[in-house]
Amino acid sequence: MIYGPENASPLMRLYKNGNRNLKAFNDSMVPETLANCLSHENVARSSLDTTISVLEALAAVTVFRPISEQVISLCVAESLVRIISQTKDFRSYVVNLAIEALWNLIEVVGKEAVADLASYPDVFKSLKPAFANVLKHGFKKDDKCIRNEICLLINFIL
């Protein structure tokens, strides 16, 4: 009974039940606004700080299942993969945030998120050069972590 009558860990309860802030975000236009901010046109004309702020917000709110499901339906996963593939420096904070948000979606939503990613024809083609770049130029421990995360994403999608 450590985790209460549901016997669910605090993180699982957060996934399912959220908290008052996540519930408020879910009832607002926040998920749609974040998705719109990550569109190709908006990312291209936004500053790096704006993109980082949007990715941080997305990574924070996608721990609540209803928001994650809504984000998946708004095709944000494809935008996250595009951001990973178009960022020249694979060590950048933007890449780490995009990978974190993708993993949140996969972890919280599950098979539906993976199926959604697999439905985009260019996802694998986009991740392959990023993976090859990390293999070719990555030598630090953090680079190996990024390599493993991208490799697992590719394996999940295939």
C-alpha positions, -999 to +999 in steps of 0.1 A: +000+000+000+030+023-004+014+038-036-022+039-023-052+019-032-045+019-070-010+005-062+003+028-090+035+048-087+033+086-085+045+089-121+018+065-133-008+085-114+005+116-130+002+100-165-034+090-158-048+117-135-025+146-141-025+176-117-045+208-116-021+226-139-020+198-165-058+195-164-060+233-170-036+230-199-056+202-214-088+223-212-071+252-229-056+259-263-020+252-250-015+219-269-028+234-302-006+265-297+025+244-290+018+223-321+013+254-342+046+269-329+064+237-340+052+238-376+079+241-402+071+277-410+071+289-374+103+271-364+121+285-395+113+321-385+114+318-347+145+324-326+164+296-310+152+307-276+115+305-287+120+270-301+137+259-269+109+274-248+082+256-269+101+223-267+105+227-229+068+233-225+059+204-247+082+181-229+067+192-196+030+188-205+033+155-224+035+136-192-003+137-190-020+112-212-049+133-225-024+161-236-001+135-252-030+120-271-040+154-283-004+163-293-002+130-312-034+139-331-019+173-340+011+156-358+037+170-334+057+139-335+066+145-371+076+180-363+099+168-335+116+143-359+120+171-384+136+193-357+160+165-348+170+159-384+174+196-393+195+207-363+231+207-375+246+202-340+233+169-326+247+179-292+224+209-290+198+214-263+171+215-290+179+179-300+178+167-264+144+184-258+129+171-290+141+135-281+127+139-246+093+151-259+092+121-283+100+097-256+073+112-234+048+107-262+059+071-267+060+063-230+027+079-221+006+070-252+023+038-261+017+018-293-005+045-308+023+070-307+047+046-324+020+038-350+016+075-356+053+080-361+055+050-384+027+064-405+048+093-417+068+082-447+098+104-441+104+097-404+130+070-409+146+089-438+149+119-415+163+100-385+189+080-405+212+110-414+210+122-378+220+088-365+248+085-391+261+120-380+262+109-344+280+077-353+305+096-374+312+125-352+301+114-317+328+104-293+316+117-259+295+098-234+266+121-241+269+114-278+266+078-271+234+084-252+220+104-281+230+077-305+212+051-284+181+072-281+179+077-319+187+041-325+158+030-302+135+055-319+143+040-352+138+005-338+104+014-324+093+029-357+104+000-378 
